[in-house]
Amino acid sequence: MSGDRIVEFIEDWQTGFFLVLVVAGLGVVAGVAGLRLAGPPGFFAGFLGGVGLSFLAYSYLRYGR
């Protein structure tokens, strides 16, 4: 592996790591909003919806214009 490929690998890994953190964080925020509206099932639905929508938004902004 050349030095440039290692740097690219680390940059891709860091991007993926922060993407997972941000998506999970936004999922928790949406889950808390759902929890206040509908109780525990609302947290689960809000978390899944928040994760899905935030990932789709990131994908659109990065790849899809």
CHARMM internal coordinates of N, CA and C (Angstrom, degrees):
IC EDIT
DIST 1 N 1 CA 1.4580
DIST 1 CA 1 C 1.5256
ANGL 1 N 1 CA 1 C 108.56
DIST 1 C 2 N 1.2979
ANGL 1 CA 1 C 2 N 117.37
DIHE 1 N 1 CA 1 C 2 N 126.76
DIST 2 N 2 CA 1.4564
ANGL 1 C 2 N 2 CA 120.27
DIHE 1 CA 1 C 2 N 2 CA 178.84
DIST 2 CA 2 C 1.5333
ANGL 2 N 2 CA 2 C 109.84
DIHE 1 C 2 N 2 CA 2 C -79.42
DIST 2 C 3 N 1.3175
ANGL 2 CA 2 C 3 N 114.57
DIHE 2 N 2 CA 2 C 3 N 167.03
DIST 3 N 3 CA 1.4590
ANGL 2 C 3 N 3 CA 119.49
DIHE 2 CA 2 C 3 N 3 CA -177.87
DIST 3 CA 3 C 1.5133
ANGL 3 N 3 CA 3 C 113.03
DIHE 2 C 3 N 3 CA 3 C -62.46
DIST 3 C 4 N 1.3393
ANGL 3 CA 3 C 4 N 117.09
DIHE 3 N 3 CA 3 C 4 N -37.77
DIST 4 N 4 CA 1.4674
ANGL 3 C 4 N 4 CA 120.25
DIHE 3 CA 3 C 4 N 4 CA 179.91
DIST 4 CA 4 C 1.5213
ANGL 4 N 4 CA 4 C 111.75
DIHE 3 C 4 N 4 CA 4 C -65.87
DIST 4 C 5 N 1.3222
ANGL 4 CA 4 C 5 N 117.08
DIHE 4 N 4 CA 4 C 5 N -39.12
DIST 5 N 5 CA 1.4625
ANGL 4 C 5 N 5 CA 120.16
DIHE 4 CA 4 C 5 N 5 CA 179.89
DIST 5 CA 5 C 1.5221
ANGL 5 N 5 CA 5 C 111.08
DIHE 4 C 5 N 5 CA 5 C -67.62
DIST 5 C 6 N 1.3145
ANGL 5 CA 5 C 6 N 117.08
DIHE 5 N 5 CA 5 C 6 N -34.96
DIST 6 N 6 CA 1.4707
ANGL 5 C 6 N 6 CA 120.29
DIHE 5 CA 5 C 6 N 6 CA 178.00
DIST 6 CA 6 C 1.5239
ANGL 6 N 6 CA 6 C 109.77
DIHE 5 C 6 N 6 CA 6 C -65.55
DIST 6 C 7 N 1.3205
ANGL 6 CA 6 C 7 N 116.81
DIHE 6 N 6 CA 6 C 7 N -43.41
DIST 7 N 7 CA 1.4652
ANGL 6 C 7 N 7 CA 120.90
DIHE 6 CA 6 C 7 N 7 CA 179.26
DIST 7 CA 7 C 1.5267
ANGL 7 N 7 CA 7 C 110.10
DIHE 6 C 7 N 7 CA 7 C -62.75
DIST 7 C 8 N 1.3317
ANGL 7 CA 7 C 8 N 118.01
DIHE 7 N 7 CA 7 C 8 N -43.36
DIST 8 N 8 CA 1.4630
ANGL 7 C 8 N 8 CA 121.05
DIHE 7 CA 7 C 8 N 8 CA 177.69
DIST 8 CA 8 C 1.5212
ANGL 8 N 8 CA 8 C 111.40
DIHE 7 C 8 N 8 CA 8 C -61.81
DIST 8 C 9 N 1.3427
ANGL 8 CA 8 C 9 N 116.60
DIHE 8 N 8 CA 8 C 9 N -41.23
DIST 9 N 9 CA 1.4593
ANGL 8 C 9 N 9 CA 120.53
DIHE 8 CA 8 C 9 N 9 CA 178.88
DIST 9 CA 9 C 1.5213
ANGL 9 N 9 CA 9 C 110.84
DIHE 8 C 9 N 9 CA 9 C -61.72
DIST 9 C 10 N 1.3236
ANGL 9 CA 9 C 10 N 117.22
DIHE 9 N 9 CA 9 C 10 N -44.73
DIST 10 N 10 CA 1.4694
ANGL 9 C 10 N 10 CA 120.97
DIHE 9 CA 9 C 10 N 10 CA -179.05
DIST 10 CA 10 C 1.5276
ANGL 10 N 10 CA 10 C 110.34
DIHE 9 C 10 N 10 CA 10 C -65.73
DIST 10 C 11 N 1.3369
ANGL 10 CA 10 C 11 N 117.41
DIHE 10 N 10 CA 10 C 11 N -40.56
DIST 11 N 11 CA 1.4660
ANGL 10 C 11 N 11 CA 119.77
DIHE 10 CA 10 C 11 N 11 CA 178.45
DIST 11 CA 11 C 1.5222
ANGL 11 N 11 CA 11 C 111.24
DIHE 10 C 11 N 11 CA 11 C -64.36
DIST 11 C 12 N 1.3321
ANGL 11 CA 11 C 12 N 117.56
DIHE 11 N 11 CA 11 C 12 N -41.10
DIST 12 N 12 CA 1.4688
ANGL 11 C 12 N 12 CA 120.39
DIHE 11 CA 11 C 12 N 12 CA 177.28
DIST 12 CA 12 C 1.5220
ANGL 12 N 12 CA 12 C 110.74
DIHE 11 C 12 N 12 CA 12 C -64.94
DIST 12 C 13 N 1.3203
ANGL 12 CA 12 C 13 N 117.55
DIHE 12 N 12 CA 12 C 13 N -41.02
DIST 13 N 13 CA 1.4547
ANGL 12 C 13 N 13 CA 121.70
DIHE 12 CA 12 C 13 N 13 CA 179.69
DIST 13 CA 13 C 1.5215
ANGL 13 N 13 CA 13 C 109.97
DIHE 12 C 13 N 13 CA 13 C -63.17
DIST 13 C 14 N 1.3197
ANGL 13 CA 13 C 14 N 117.26
DIHE 13 N 13 CA 13 C 14 N -43.76
DIST 14 N 14 CA 1.4617
ANGL 13 C 14 N 14 CA 120.47
DIHE 13 CA 13 C 14 N 14 CA -179.93
DIST 14 CA 14 C 1.5252
ANGL 14 N 14 CA 14 C 110.82
DIHE 13 C 14 N 14 CA 14 C -64.40
DIST 14 C 15 N 1.3239
ANGL 14 CA 14 C 15 N 117.08
DIHE 14 N 14 CA 14 C 15 N -41.46
DIST 15 N 15 CA 1.4625
ANGL 14 C 15 N 15 CA 120.31
DIHE 14 CA 14 C 15 N 15 CA 178.28
DIST 15 CA 15 C 1.5258
ANGL 15 N 15 CA 15 C 110.05
DIHE 14 C 15 N 15 CA 15 C -60.54
DIST 15 C 16 N 1.3175
ANGL 15 CA 15 C 16 N 117.75
DIHE 15 N 15 CA 15 C 16 N -45.58
DIST 16 N 16 CA 1.4614
ANGL 15 C 16 N 16 CA 121.30
DIHE 15 CA 15 C 16 N 16 CA 178.89
DIST 16 CA 16 C 1.5157
ANGL 16 N 16 CA 16 C 112.39
DIHE 15 C 16 N 16 CA 16 C -63.76
DIST 16 C 17 N 1.3196
ANGL 16 CA 16 C 17 N 116.81
DIHE 16 N 16 CA 16 C 17 N -40.69
DIST 17 N 17 CA 1.4647
ANGL 16 C 17 N 17 CA 121.46
DIHE 16 CA 16 C 17 N 17 CA -179.55
DIST 17 CA 17 C 1.5276
ANGL 17 N 17 CA 17 C 110.62
DIHE 16 C 17 N 17 CA 17 C -62.48
DIST 17 C 18 N 1.3275
ANGL 17 CA 17 C 18 N 116.70
DIHE 17 N 17 CA 17 C 18 N -47.45
DIST 18 N 18 CA 1.4554
ANGL 17 C 18 N 18 CA 119.68
DIHE 17 CA 17 C 18 N 18 CA -179.53
DIST 18 CA 18 C 1.5181
ANGL 18 N 18 CA 18 C 111.59
DIHE 17 C 18 N 18 CA 18 C -69.87
DIST 18 C 19 N 1.3231
ANGL 18 CA 18 C 19 N 117.40
DIHE 18 N 18 CA 18 C 19 N -31.72
DIST 19 N 19 CA 1.4599
ANGL 18 C 19 N 19 CA 120.55
DIHE 18 CA 18 C 19 N 19 CA 175.21
DIST 19 CA 19 C 1.5272
ANGL 19 N 19 CA 19 C 110.00
DIHE 18 C 19 N 19 CA 19 C -61.80
DIST 19 C 20 N 1.3177
ANGL 19 CA 19 C 20 N 117.40
DIHE 19 N 19 CA 19 C 20 N -45.11
DIST 20 N 20 CA 1.4703
ANGL 19 C 20 N 20 CA 120.98
DIHE 19 CA 19 C 20 N 20 CA 178.89
DIST 20 CA 20 C 1.5257
ANGL 20 N 20 CA 20 C 110.51
DIHE 19 C 20 N 20 CA 20 C -62.26
DIST 20 C 21 N 1.3260
ANGL 20 CA 20 C 21 N 117.17
DIHE 20 N 20 CA 20 C 21 N -43.01
DIST 21 N 21 CA 1.4691
ANGL 20 C 21 N 21 CA 119.79
DIHE 20 CA 20 C 21 N 21 CA 179.44
DIST 21 CA 21 C 1.5237
ANGL 21 N 21 CA 21 C 112.03
DIHE 20 C 21 N 21 CA 21 C -63.40
DIST 21 C 22 N 1.3162
ANGL 21 CA 21 C 22 N 117.35
DIHE 21 N 21 CA 21 C 22 N -45.06
DIST 22 N 22 CA 1.4641
ANGL 21 C 22 N 22 CA 120.70
DIHE 21 CA 21 C 22 N 22 CA -178.12
DIST 22 CA 22 C 1.5224
ANGL 22 N 22 CA 22 C 110.80
DIHE 21 C 22 N 22 CA 22 C -67.40
DIST 22 C 23 N 1.3256
ANGL 22 CA 22 C 23 N 116.94
DIHE 22 N 22 CA 22 C 23 N -43.49
DIST 23 N 23 CA 1.4606
ANGL 22 C 23 N 23 CA 120.39
DIHE 22 CA 22 C 23 N 23 CA -179.69
DIST 23 CA 23 C 1.5286
ANGL 23 N 23 CA 23 C 110.28
DIHE 22 C 23 N 23 CA 23 C -63.70
DIST 23 C 24 N 1.3259
ANGL 23 CA 23 C 24 N 117.11
DIHE 23 N 23 CA 23 C 24 N -43.20
DIST 24 N 24 CA 1.4682
ANGL 23 C 24 N 24 CA 119.82
DIHE 23 CA 23 C 24 N 24 CA 178.10
DIST 24 CA 24 C 1.5283
ANGL 24 N 24 CA 24 C 110.93
DIHE 23 C 24 N 24 CA 24 C -64.85
DIST 24 C 25 N 1.3205
ANGL 24 CA 24 C 25 N 117.11
DIHE 24 N 24 CA 24 C 25 N -40.53
DIST 25 N 25 CA 1.4654
ANGL 24 C 25 N 25 CA 120.36
DIHE 24 CA 24 C 25 N 25 CA 178.24
DIST 25 CA 25 C 1.5168
ANGL 25 N 25 CA 25 C 112.28
DIHE 24 C 25 N 25 CA 25 C -62.22
DIST 25 C 26 N 1.3202
ANGL 25 CA 25 C 26 N 116.61
DIHE 25 N 25 CA 25 C 26 N -44.16
DIST 26 N 26 CA 1.4583
ANGL 25 C 26 N 26 CA 119.47
DIHE 25 CA 25 C 26 N 26 CA 177.78
DIST 26 CA 26 C 1.5343
ANGL 26 N 26 CA 26 C 111.10
DIHE 25 C 26 N 26 CA 26 C -67.20
DIST 26 C 27 N 1.3249
ANGL 26 CA 26 C 27 N 116.68
DIHE 26 N 26 CA 26 C 27 N -32.58
DIST 27 N 27 CA 1.4596
ANGL 26 C 27 N 27 CA 119.86
DIHE 26 CA 26 C 27 N 27 CA 174.94
DIST 27 CA 27 C 1.5131
ANGL 27 N 27 CA 27 C 111.93
DIHE 26 C 27 N 27 CA 27 C -63.72
DIST 27 C 28 N 1.3245
ANGL 27 CA 27 C 28 N 116.77
DIHE 27 N 27 CA 27 C 28 N -40.67
DIST 28 N 28 CA 1.4643
ANGL 27 C 28 N 28 CA 120.36
DIHE 27 CA 27 C 28 N 28 CA 178.33
DIST 28 CA 28 C 1.5304
ANGL 28 N 28 CA 28 C 110.54
DIHE 27 C 28 N 28 CA 28 C -66.34
DIST 28 C 29 N 1.3228
ANGL 28 CA 28 C 29 N 117.05
DIHE 28 N 28 CA 28 C 29 N -41.14
DIST 29 N 29 CA 1.4645
ANGL 28 C 29 N 29 CA 120.02
DIHE 28 CA 28 C 29 N 29 CA 178.08
DIST 29 CA 29 C 1.5279
ANGL 29 N 29 CA 29 C 110.42
DIHE 28 C 29 N 29 CA 29 C -60.86
DIST 29 C 30 N 1.3342
ANGL 29 CA 29 C 30 N 116.41
DIHE 29 N 29 CA 29 C 30 N -46.30
DIST 30 N 30 CA 1.4691
ANGL 29 C 30 N 30 CA 119.84
DIHE 29 CA 29 C 30 N 30 CA 178.14
DIST 30 CA 30 C 1.5241
ANGL 30 N 30 CA 30 C 110.39
DIHE 29 C 30 N 30 CA 30 C -65.23
DIST 30 C 31 N 1.3328
ANGL 30 CA 30 C 31 N 117.35
DIHE 30 N 30 CA 30 C 31 N -35.60
DIST 31 N 31 CA 1.4529
ANGL 30 C 31 N 31 CA 120.87
DIHE 30 CA 30 C 31 N 31 CA 178.13
DIST 31 CA 31 C 1.5134
ANGL 31 N 31 CA 31 C 112.72
DIHE 30 C 31 N 31 CA 31 C -64.96
DIST 31 C 32 N 1.3157
ANGL 31 CA 31 C 32 N 117.14
DIHE 31 N 31 CA 31 C 32 N -40.00
DIST 32 N 32 CA 1.4701
ANGL 31 C 32 N 32 CA 120.56
DIHE 31 CA 31 C 32 N 32 CA 177.80
DIST 32 CA 32 C 1.5304
ANGL 32 N 32 CA 32 C 109.70
DIHE 31 C 32 N 32 CA 32 C -65.53
DIST 32 C 33 N 1.3256
ANGL 32 CA 32 C 33 N 116.58
DIHE 32 N 32 CA 32 C 33 N -39.27
DIST 33 N 33 CA 1.4651
ANGL 32 C 33 N 33 CA 119.13
DIHE 32 CA 32 C 33 N 33 CA 176.41
DIST 33 CA 33 C 1.5301
ANGL 33 N 33 CA 33 C 110.25
DIHE 32 C 33 N 33 CA 33 C -62.57
DIST 33 C 34 N 1.3303
ANGL 33 CA 33 C 34 N 116.60
DIHE 33 N 33 CA 33 C 34 N -42.13
DIST 34 N 34 CA 1.4641
ANGL 33 C 34 N 34 CA 120.14
DIHE 33 CA 33 C 34 N 34 CA 177.32
DIST 34 CA 34 C 1.5161
ANGL 34 N 34 CA 34 C 112.22
DIHE 33 C 34 N 34 CA 34 C -66.29
DIST 34 C 35 N 1.3189
ANGL 34 CA 34 C 35 N 116.68
DIHE 34 N 34 CA 34 C 35 N -34.73
DIST 35 N 35 CA 1.4650
ANGL 34 C 35 N 35 CA 121.29
DIHE 34 CA 34 C 35 N 35 CA 178.60
DIST 35 CA 35 C 1.5263
ANGL 35 N 35 CA 35 C 110.42
DIHE 34 C 35 N 35 CA 35 C -63.25
DIST 35 C 36 N 1.3023
ANGL 35 CA 35 C 36 N 116.88
DIHE 35 N 35 CA 35 C 36 N -41.00
DIST 36 N 36 CA 1.4692
ANGL 35 C 36 N 36 CA 120.14
DIHE 35 CA 35 C 36 N 36 CA 179.34
DIST 36 CA 36 C 1.5213
ANGL 36 N 36 CA 36 C 111.69
DIHE 35 C 36 N 36 CA 36 C -68.54
DIST 36 C 37 N 1.3372
ANGL 36 CA 36 C 37 N 116.59
DIHE 36 N 36 CA 36 C 37 N -29.90
DIST 37 N 37 CA 1.4641
ANGL 36 C 37 N 37 CA 119.69
DIHE 36 CA 36 C 37 N 37 CA -177.92
DIST 37 CA 37 C 1.5247
ANGL 37 N 37 CA 37 C 113.32
DIHE 36 C 37 N 37 CA 37 C -85.75
DIST 37 C 38 N 1.3484
ANGL 37 CA 37 C 38 N 116.89
DIHE 37 N 37 CA 37 C 38 N -39.58
DIST 38 N 38 CA 1.4651
ANGL 37 C 38 N 38 CA 118.52
DIHE 37 CA 37 C 38 N 38 CA -170.57
DIST 38 CA 38 C 1.5204
ANGL 38 N 38 CA 38 C 114.39
DIHE 37 C 38 N 38 CA 38 C -134.41
DIST 38 C 39 N 1.3231
ANGL 38 CA 38 C 39 N 118.52
DIHE 38 N 38 CA 38 C 39 N 10.46
DIST 39 N 39 CA 1.4549
ANGL 38 C 39 N 39 CA 119.79
DIHE 38 CA 38 C 39 N 39 CA 179.38
DIST 39 CA 39 C 1.5237
ANGL 39 N 39 CA 39 C 111.68
DIHE 38 C 39 N 39 CA 39 C 80.70
DIST 39 C 40 N 1.3489
ANGL 39 CA 39 C 40 N 116.83
DIHE 39 N 39 CA 39 C 40 N -163.07
DIST 40 N 40 CA 1.4697
ANGL 39 C 40 N 40 CA 120.63
DIHE 39 CA 39 C 40 N 40 CA -175.99
DIST 40 CA 40 C 1.5270
ANGL 40 N 40 CA 40 C 115.70
DIHE 39 C 40 N 40 CA 40 C -55.27
DIST 40 C 41 N 1.3422
ANGL 40 CA 40 C 41 N 119.99
DIHE 40 N 40 CA 40 C 41 N -40.82
DIST 41 N 41 CA 1.4686
ANGL 40 C 41 N 41 CA 116.91
DIHE 40 CA 40 C 41 N 41 CA 176.24
DIST 41 CA 41 C 1.5281
ANGL 41 N 41 CA 41 C 112.39
DIHE 40 C 41 N 41 CA 41 C -63.04
DIST 41 C 42 N 1.3176
ANGL 41 CA 41 C 42 N 116.51
DIHE 41 N 41 CA 41 C 42 N -30.14
DIST 42 N 42 CA 1.4550
ANGL 41 C 42 N 42 CA 120.88
DIHE 41 CA 41 C 42 N 42 CA 177.30
DIST 42 CA 42 C 1.5190
ANGL 42 N 42 CA 42 C 112.11
DIHE 41 C 42 N 42 CA 42 C -66.99
DIST 42 C 43 N 1.3330
ANGL 42 CA 42 C 43 N 116.23
DIHE 42 N 42 CA 42 C 43 N -34.35
DIST 43 N 43 CA 1.4655
ANGL 42 C 43 N 43 CA 118.96
DIHE 42 CA 42 C 43 N 43 CA 176.59
DIST 43 CA 43 C 1.5175
ANGL 43 N 43 CA 43 C 110.20
DIHE 42 C 43 N 43 CA 43 C -63.70
DIST 43 C 44 N 1.3125
ANGL 43 CA 43 C 44 N 116.22
DIHE 43 N 43 CA 43 C 44 N -46.93
DIST 44 N 44 CA 1.4654
ANGL 43 C 44 N 44 CA 120.51
DIHE 43 CA 43 C 44 N 44 CA -179.07
DIST 44 CA 44 C 1.5278
ANGL 44 N 44 CA 44 C 110.47
DIHE 43 C 44 N 44 CA 44 C -61.60
DIST 44 C 45 N 1.3159
ANGL 44 CA 44 C 45 N 117.00
DIHE 44 N 44 CA 44 C 45 N -47.40
DIST 45 N 45 CA 1.4611
ANGL 44 C 45 N 45 CA 120.67
DIHE 44 CA 44 C 45 N 45 CA -179.90
DIST 45 CA 45 C 1.5292
ANGL 45 N 45 CA 45 C 110.97
DIHE 44 C 45 N 45 CA 45 C -65.69
DIST 45 C 46 N 1.3157
ANGL 45 CA 45 C 46 N 117.11
DIHE 45 N 45 CA 45 C 46 N -42.05
DIST 46 N 46 CA 1.4580
ANGL 45 C 46 N 46 CA 120.78
DIHE 45 CA 45 C 46 N 46 CA 178.78
DIST 46 CA 46 C 1.5162
ANGL 46 N 46 CA 46 C 112.07
DIHE 45 C 46 N 46 CA 46 C -64.82
DIST 46 C 47 N 1.3328
ANGL 46 CA 46 C 47 N 116.87
DIHE 46 N 46 CA 46 C 47 N -39.68
DIST 47 N 47 CA 1.4526
ANGL 46 C 47 N 47 CA 120.73
DIHE 46 CA 46 C 47 N 47 CA 178.59
DIST 47 CA 47 C 1.5262
ANGL 47 N 47 CA 47 C 110.79
DIHE 46 C 47 N 47 CA 47 C -63.00
DIST 47 C 48 N 1.3331
ANGL 47 CA 47 C 48 N 115.94
DIHE 47 N 47 CA 47 C 48 N -49.33
DIST 48 N 48 CA 1.4667
ANGL 47 C 48 N 48 CA 119.07
DIHE 47 CA 47 C 48 N 48 CA 179.77
DIST 48 CA 48 C 1.5248
ANGL 48 N 48 CA 48 C 111.59
DIHE 47 C 48 N 48 CA 48 C -63.22
DIST 48 C 49 N 1.3226
ANGL 48 CA 48 C 49 N 116.35
DIHE 48 N 48 CA 48 C 49 N -42.96
DIST 49 N 49 CA 1.4622
ANGL 48 C 49 N 49 CA 119.71
DIHE 48 CA 48 C 49 N 49 CA 178.06
DIST 49 CA 49 C 1.5210
ANGL 49 N 49 CA 49 C 112.41
DIHE 48 C 49 N 49 CA 49 C -64.32
DIST 49 C 50 N 1.3235
ANGL 49 CA 49 C 50 N 117.01
DIHE 49 N 49 CA 49 C 50 N -41.77
DIST 50 N 50 CA 1.4669
ANGL 49 C 50 N 50 CA 120.92
DIHE 49 CA 49 C 50 N 50 CA 179.41
DIST 50 CA 50 C 1.5103
ANGL 50 N 50 CA 50 C 112.51
DIHE 49 C 50 N 50 CA 50 C -65.01
DIST 50 C 51 N 1.3278
ANGL 50 CA 50 C 51 N 116.17
DIHE 50 N 50 CA 50 C 51 N -41.69
DIST 51 N 51 CA 1.4638
ANGL 50 C 51 N 51 CA 120.07
DIHE 50 CA 50 C 51 N 51 CA 178.13
DIST 51 CA 51 C 1.5268
ANGL 51 N 51 CA 51 C 110.02
DIHE 50 C 51 N 51 CA 51 C -64.41
DIST 51 C 52 N 1.3190
ANGL 51 CA 51 C 52 N 115.95
DIHE 51 N 51 CA 51 C 52 N -46.58
DIST 52 N 52 CA 1.4647
ANGL 51 C 52 N 52 CA 119.76
DIHE 51 CA 51 C 52 N 52 CA -178.39
DIST 52 CA 52 C 1.5136
ANGL 52 N 52 CA 52 C 112.56
DIHE 51 C 52 N 52 CA 52 C -63.43
DIST 52 C 53 N 1.3221
ANGL 52 CA 52 C 53 N 116.52
DIHE 52 N 52 CA 52 C 53 N -47.11
DIST 53 N 53 CA 1.4620
ANGL 52 C 53 N 53 CA 119.98
DIHE 52 CA 52 C 53 N 53 CA -177.83
DIST 53 CA 53 C 1.5291
ANGL 53 N 53 CA 53 C 112.50
DIHE 52 C 53 N 53 CA 53 C -68.64
DIST 53 C 54 N 1.3223
ANGL 53 CA 53 C 54 N 116.81
DIHE 53 N 53 CA 53 C 54 N -38.07
DIST 54 N 54 CA 1.4624
ANGL 53 C 54 N 54 CA 118.27
DIHE 53 CA 53 C 54 N 54 CA 179.43
DIST 54 CA 54 C 1.5308
ANGL 54 N 54 CA 54 C 111.29
DIHE 53 C 54 N 54 CA 54 C -69.34
DIST 54 C 55 N 1.3304
ANGL 54 CA 54 C 55 N 117.52
DIHE 54 N 54 CA 54 C 55 N -35.81
DIST 55 N 55 CA 1.4616
ANGL 54 C 55 N 55 CA 119.62
DIHE 54 CA 54 C 55 N 55 CA 176.36
DIST 55 CA 55 C 1.5250
ANGL 55 N 55 CA 55 C 110.83
DIHE 54 C 55 N 55 CA 55 C -67.46
DIST 55 C 56 N 1.3244
ANGL 55 CA 55 C 56 N 116.92
DIHE 55 N 55 CA 55 C 56 N -41.48
DIST 56 N 56 CA 1.4596
ANGL 55 C 56 N 56 CA 119.87
DIHE 55 CA 55 C 56 N 56 CA 177.59
DIST 56 CA 56 C 1.5318
ANGL 56 N 56 CA 56 C 111.37
DIHE 55 C 56 N 56 CA 56 C -63.95
DIST 56 C 57 N 1.3138
ANGL 56 CA 56 C 57 N 117.12
DIHE 56 N 56 CA 56 C 57 N -39.83
DIST 57 N 57 CA 1.4633
ANGL 56 C 57 N 57 CA 120.42
DIHE 56 CA 56 C 57 N 57 CA 178.22
DIST 57 CA 57 C 1.5275
ANGL 57 N 57 CA 57 C 110.79
DIHE 56 C 57 N 57 CA 57 C -63.93
DIST 57 C 58 N 1.3248
ANGL 57 CA 57 C 58 N 116.98
DIHE 57 N 57 CA 57 C 58 N -43.72
DIST 58 N 58 CA 1.4604
ANGL 57 C 58 N 58 CA 120.16
DIHE 57 CA 57 C 58 N 58 CA 178.11
DIST 58 CA 58 C 1.5242
ANGL 58 N 58 CA 58 C 110.68
DIHE 57 C 58 N 58 CA 58 C -62.38
DIST 58 C 59 N 1.3186
ANGL 58 CA 58 C 59 N 116.96
DIHE 58 N 58 CA 58 C 59 N -45.39
DIST 59 N 59 CA 1.4593
ANGL 58 C 59 N 59 CA 120.77
DIHE 58 CA 58 C 59 N 59 CA -179.99
DIST 59 CA 59 C 1.5217
ANGL 59 N 59 CA 59 C 111.40
DIHE 58 C 59 N 59 CA 59 C -61.35
DIST 59 C 60 N 1.3210
ANGL 59 CA 59 C 60 N 117.01
DIHE 59 N 59 CA 59 C 60 N -41.33
DIST 60 N 60 CA 1.4567
ANGL 59 C 60 N 60 CA 120.61
DIHE 59 CA 59 C 60 N 60 CA 178.57
DIST 60 CA 60 C 1.5297
ANGL 60 N 60 CA 60 C 110.89
DIHE 59 C 60 N 60 CA 60 C -63.64
DIST 60 C 61 N 1.3217
ANGL 60 CA 60 C 61 N 116.17
DIHE 60 N 60 CA 60 C 61 N -45.33
DIST 61 N 61 CA 1.4626
ANGL 60 C 61 N 61 CA 119.58
DIHE 60 CA 60 C 61 N 61 CA -178.43
DIST 61 CA 61 C 1.5196
ANGL 61 N 61 CA 61 C 111.70
DIHE 60 C 61 N 61 CA 61 C -67.48
DIST 61 C 62 N 1.3110
ANGL 61 CA 61 C 62 N 117.22
DIHE 61 N 61 CA 61 C 62 N -35.83
DIST 62 N 62 CA 1.4713
ANGL 61 C 62 N 62 CA 119.78
DIHE 61 CA 61 C 62 N 62 CA -176.71
DIST 62 CA 62 C 1.5253
ANGL 62 N 62 CA 62 C 112.58
DIHE 61 C 62 N 62 CA 62 C -82.07
DIST 62 C 63 N 1.3376
ANGL 62 CA 62 C 63 N 117.80
DIHE 62 N 62 CA 62 C 63 N -40.84
DIST 63 N 63 CA 1.4521
ANGL 62 C 63 N 63 CA 119.87
DIHE 62 CA 62 C 63 N 63 CA -170.04
DIST 63 CA 63 C 1.5237
ANGL 63 N 63 CA 63 C 114.97
DIHE 62 C 63 N 63 CA 63 C -119.22
DIST 63 C 64 N 1.3459
ANGL 63 CA 63 C 64 N 118.78
DIHE 63 N 63 CA 63 C 64 N -22.70
DIST 64 N 64 CA 1.4262
ANGL 63 C 64 N 64 CA 118.19
DIHE 63 CA 63 C 64 N 64 CA -159.84
DIST 64 CA 64 C 1.5071
ANGL 64 N 64 CA 64 C 120.51
DIHE 63 C 64 N 64 CA 64 C -106.00
DIST 64 C 65 N 1.2741
ANGL 64 CA 64 C 65 N 121.43
DIHE 64 N 64 CA 64 C 65 N 9.50
DIST 65 N 65 CA 1.4609
ANGL 64 C 65 N 65 CA 119.29
DIHE 64 CA 64 C 65 N 65 CA -175.01
DIST 65 CA 65 C 1.4606
ANGL 65 N 65 CA 65 C 110.03
DIHE 64 C 65 N 65 CA 65 C -66.92
END
COOR INIT
IC SEED 1 N 1 CA 1 C
IC BUILD
